[in-house]
Amino acid sequence: MPAIDTKIQTLILEELREIRSDYTEHARVTGERLSALEVGMRSIVGNGERLASLEVGLKSLIGNGQPGRITLLEQAVERLKEFRWYWLGGAAAISCVVALLIK
């Protein structure tokens, strides 16, 4: 019986060593991935200047308590649409007057 117990202990120890090596390899790979991710994030964010400039640009587009450039642009487009109808009405009136004068 002691030979069987020794063999079982040996098998268990081999399995534990294999699990430990798998865990060590996984931890190494995960560490490498995390460091690569950290480097990538630093290159995206930089030292904060790029992120701050993006925030300033976003605030100028959307507005920071005041109408932003997008809102001002939408209002300008609406004015152009209204102005187009004034021109169209004026052109129709002029064509009517010209048509009456020609007859």
Disulfide bonds with the S-S distance in Angstrom:
none
